[in-house]
Amino acid sequence: MPSQHLPSLNLIRVFEVAARRMSFKDAADELCVSPPAVSHQIRILEESLGVTLFKRENRKISLSAEGKRYYLHVKRGLDLIDTATLAVRKEKKKRRFIINTLPNIASLLLFPNIHEFQAKHPELNIQIDSDVSRIDLENSETTVAIRHECGNEPELTYHPLVRIALTPICSRGYLEQHPNLTEGDFSDCRIIKISGDTYQWPRWQTQWNLLPAMPDELVVSTVQASIEAVKNNIGVAMGYLPTAYQFMRKDSDLVLPMPNKVTPHGECFLTYCNSNADDEVIKAFHDWVIEIITQEWSDKNI
């Protein structure tokens, strides 16, 4: 809510032009009004402020001491308004490119690397929305989504990005304490589960049937939290391949105790509306994501 003590922006603008040009006539020419109109609005501003802003001597004007101080503040304020206005107009010209993705992919792939894609496409105003729920692409402003599993939506295009698989992961120290893990023996092991993913361990167990009937469990909220628990020798988490390779490359203490016991867990896709099938920026984003996945989730140098 504007202050009741603040003069109108129009009066302030007239004062700024008159003070800058040091002439009511020249100010009138710049503002496309008459000199008497400028003089009248300056009088209104002076009455509003309770000070004399200009000294009027014959046909010349000059700023009073109060006018000089006021002009410095007014000019600074108007410059800030001009800068903000230009910035808003510049941003408005940029195309919004909204990416909806899973939190794990956002934190591991997009947040650390999106500046590279932004540098290649400075015309974009990029926004990353991290959410486990599947957004309605047709009825939202979202441009693309990275999803786990392909949906049955004929109006959407799905491009495969990477196949996901499951296999346990732990620290070298924990494996030394539980050497039988390599044979699938989880005796005295703590199983680390993710609260939002109730399928990972059951899906792997269905294929390999190795977990104890009533395992010791620790439940955490995110993949990153499960990896932190593993690093601290708390237990065995379910690793997502090839995502786990990124953690292993950055922390050589992490290992896969049963690298041959791997269970398929679907695939990640880049998704967008069919109406955007010819969008060159979406095509460029797809190629960039593939490149980043190859770079970050490679099993080389592990």
Steps between C-alpha positions, in 0.01 A plus 500: 500500500656837394586750771259791540801731534653401167445748212368360174758349267388746233595800719834342584570434132421861408733622775782268383479625141480867604794462739706317239424749220500807730218642292123470527476560125748225411331267749166578336642413158635167628174414675281627213305742721491878536748697716217628725396138559853415616511807724160413647601140581824616661294734722276209602806289586655784703176548695482125561857490634481834683827625346612716209675283241588770243619856521318701235697800374354684200494233225760277665461230762747330731470235765476601863708314759197280577441455127857379445472243777158386380620470142786268599258264676235523228751430224635197687147368552395551138819336378416195712147492357638525145748217568230277650265570209764412242583179688134394510455572130815304420383201706159518337661458161668179616321175438406308812636146495354305793640156584308266727708213634555258786691644800784251458558595136468870581764489772743262328476610137324829445594729788879441464499527120207711378723808476667337199169471314406854606827632357419340165147645507509844665161576345337261749368569847550150647301370796546157663204355692601201712205275586426128529146545366431491126392838373229550238713626211205598280339719766805667651780735397757221530707456182655158560502233771751230589301199617562151628289259295310574180135603540204411282433849367462515120527878510856484639835412345740282704871488420704230685791645698645223714408156633489468879601191697525406867783343699609546866772750589707539818835631619824300484520516877150357540580222252813413698279466809249288306709307243219251433307778326684407181317165516166662569504436876336796678545354850536782758477762222289813524286570193464867407170582330356815343155596629377625164611189308331184627588296191880501489587230754190279435566506125862396547406239762236349272770412249777396741312394817787581732374732777424366849134468599521784756800718412638780717386814316573871486257715299618832352326755279724533192755318288766746615416422864534127434844555344609710798391218729705256291806727517470496878504118513141486624383229263423387146290717268350420165706659227346628179714428197644690325430776760711320762809530278492876555522450877769232463715716275492785753548271799727201440392348834164394351471155343244262351525180707305296244564666162360201311166504683333782309125545452345716223302792642352673199628789295515879511345701218494856379134587451320787326180575309476374143429857391863584592650218296681743267627729774874544440570605860337181634708297258813679621402437862449129427847473346651692791336276762630189321848651502482583873371152586790345310741732678364470855370144513780314326652196672844593368777599741333327795 
